[in-house]
């Protein structure tokens, strides 16, 4: 009995260690994430990187940002798809999300706070506080450069040291429109397709076809959507009206109308070209190529006869189009028979007509 007790006690002592080891090995794999960080943030190893949350005006809530020693700030974007995982060495990381940093103009973040607190009165950056968002003071006093706020606010100085800022809506709209136009130029020069219709880059016909379908308004609309992702929704709508950008539905209808008009004009040109070819291959061309005319008559007589023949052909065609039943109404004896009609008449000799089969039989 003592042996059995000793063996059980040893087993109990070994089991907790094994379970804790398995837990320790499983914890890091669950916490591992794929994170792409800009080299600009990793140049100096002594500087610390921190993950902080600040209010994002485009999302309407707090978002994740990465900061570097209270000097640099970058936005953290998350790319997430369902049912995605990572294979790291011999382990499977169930969190398949991808995080990467992207630079951001902090003026977009300051625009929201100035529009909210400095709309009716001028305030210093130190005196702007928000109970709902305590990170306002850190954004405005640490990461925002005061010189960059002149494009969206009126700056007033008092006593040499004190500076006050008041939100200016006209300046802000001009700055946002300038931003969208710059983004549109970048999209156009980089060759990003921004048209309404779906076009595959792998099977694109040529650069001219892309330029025809995608207009300047399409690039401007795409750029306005990019800029609108960092401002409030009402400012985004006002920006589209300020730049006179039509809606997507209106742009699609206008594109369809222009495509139909182009097709109609192309069809008209093709019909005119075929008519010209028919006239050139008509009686006038045959008369030119024939040896009936003497060379001594000159070019003028040939041209006059060509015009007369073309006029005759045109008038005969018009008469046939206007009265198509005239040829059928004249009897066969009065008009001259063609070769086909003569051959049919010869073959029809000695045969009965179709009407004879439907006649009444007499007893």
C-alpha positions, 0 to 999 in steps of 0.5 A: 500500500505504501508503494502505491501511495508513493507512486500516486504522489509523484504523479500528482507532483509531475502533472502540474508542471506539465500543464503549466509548460503547455500553457506557457508554450500556448500563450505566445502563439495566441498573442503573436501578430503580424506588424509592419512598421516604417523604417523611419520609426526604427532608425534609433533603437534608444527611442521608444515606440508607444501604441496610443489611442486618439480620436479619429474624425473620419471613423467618429471614434478613437483609433490606434496610433503609434508614437515615437518619443512624443515627436513622430506619430503614425496611424495604424491600419488593420487589414482583417479578413475572416477565416485567415491565420498565419503559420509562424515556424511550426505554430499556427497563429489564429489571429490572421490580421495584418497591422501596418503603419502609415504617415498621417497629417496631424492637421486632420486631427486638429481640424476636428478639435478646432471646429468643435471648440474654436468655432465662435471664439479664439482659444489657446491650444493649452486651454482646449480641453474635452471631458469625453476625449482626454487625449486632445491636449496631447495631440494639440500641444505635442504633435501639432505644429502651430504653423500648420494651423494657419491654413484652417484657422485665424491666428491672433497674438497677444503679449508676444507669447500668447497665440489664439486660434479661431476656426475659419471655414473658408480657409479649411475648405480651400485647404481640403480642396487643395489636398484632394487635387494633389491626391487626384494628380498622384492617382493619375500619374501613378496609373490607378484606374478610377473609372466607374466601369470595371476594367481589368489591369491584366487584360487592358487594351492600351493606355488610351482606352483607360484614359478615355474611360476614366476622366478627371472627375473620376480621379477627383471623386476618388481623391475626395473619398480618400480625404473624406476618410479623415474628416467628418461626414458633413464636411465630406458632403460639403467638400464634394459640393464645393468641388462640383463633383457629381454623384456616382449615379449621375456619372454612370448615367452621363457615361452611358449617354456619351457611349450611346452617342459615340456608337450612333455617330460611328454607325452613321459614319460607317453607313455613309462610307458604305453608300460612297463605296456603292456609288463609286462601284456603280455605273459611273465607275464602270463607264470610266473603266470601259473603252466606249469613251475616247481619250480625246473627249477629255476629263470634263466630258467624262465627269459630266457623264458620270454625274448624269449616270449617278443622278439616274441611278439615284432617281431610279433607287428613290422611285423603287423605294417610294413605290415598291408595288409598281414593278409587281403591278405591271403585267409580264407581257408589258415589261421585259422579262429577265433571264431568271423569269424566262427560264422559269417560264420555259420550265413551267410549260405543260405543268398545272398551276397550284390553283387547279389543285384547289378547284372543285371537282365535277362529277 
